[in-house]
């Protein structure tokens, strides 16, 4: 017999937690770019299924990120606040994941 009420509660909690974690990560990434720290990913060799940035494309992306950071209309205090907010979002995201693991792990003891 399936307890559908419990199933729906777990489904709703998982959906809500997923939305919270993804939203916090997205907000943290946005605040990071507003603070002038645009994340540029170094090229890595993968299989043919994934497009890899060439070193020239990476240099251009880094130059664009540096130009955007210089053109930012924000004051240094505002950039610092955005960077602090980004780190707070990433921390909250990590804590939410750890809390989820804390809730799940005790039930695997046997």
N, C-alpha and C positions, 0 to 999 in steps of 0.2 A: 504494500500500500504506500503510495506516494503522498507525503504531506505537502500539498500544493501551496498552502499559505507560507510554510517555511521556505519552499523553493522560490516563491515570488519575493520574499524578503531578502534572501541571499542574492537573487538576480538583481533586484533594485539597488542593494548596497554595492554590488560589484559594478554596476553601471554608473552609479553616482561616484564611486571612488575613481573609476577610470576617467570620467569627465573632469574631476578635480585635478588629478595628476597631469593629464594632458593640458588642461588650461593653465595650471601653474607653470609647466614647462614652457608653453608657448609665451606666456607673459614674461617669464624670465628671459627667454631668448629675445623678445622684443625690447625689454628694458636694457639688455646687454648691448644691442645694436644702437639704441638711443644714447647710451652712455659713450658711444664711440668705440666700442670693442666688438666690431662686427666679426662673428666667427667665420674664419676661412679655413676650410678643411684641406689638409695636405693631400696631394694625389697619392693613391695607393693602387698597386697592380691587382686587378681582379680578373675574373673570367671575362670572356668576350661579351657576356650578357650585360655588363655594367659599363657605362661610358666613364672614362677616366679623364680628368683634366690634365692637359699637358703642362709642363713647367711654365711655358709662356702664358697660358690661360690663367694659371695660378698667380703669376706675377701681376697680370692685369687686374685680377680680382682683388689682390692685396692693395694695389695702387688705388683702385676705386674705393675700397674701404677706407684707406687713409685720407683720400680727398673728402669723402663724405664726413669723416670725423672732424676734419678741419673746418668744413662749412657749417657745422652744427651751430644753430642759434642759441644753444643752451649755455648757461654759465658753468664754470667749473663746479660750483656747488650743486647745481641741478644734475650735472653728469655724475657726480659722486653719489647723489641720492638715487639716481637711476641704477647705478652699479650696485649699491647696497640693496636696493629692491630686487634686482636680478638675483643676487646671491641669496637673499631671503626666500625668493620663490623656489630656487633650486634646492635649498635646504628643506623647505616645507615639502617639496616633492619627494625628496629622499626619505624624510621622516614618515610620510604617508605610506611609502612602499615598505619601510621597515615595520610600521605598525601593522600593515596587512600580513607580513610574514609572522609577526608576533601572534597574530590571531590564528593563523593557519597551523604553524609548526606544533603547538602542544597537542593537536589532535592526531598526529602521526605516530604516537608512541606505541601503538600496538593495537 
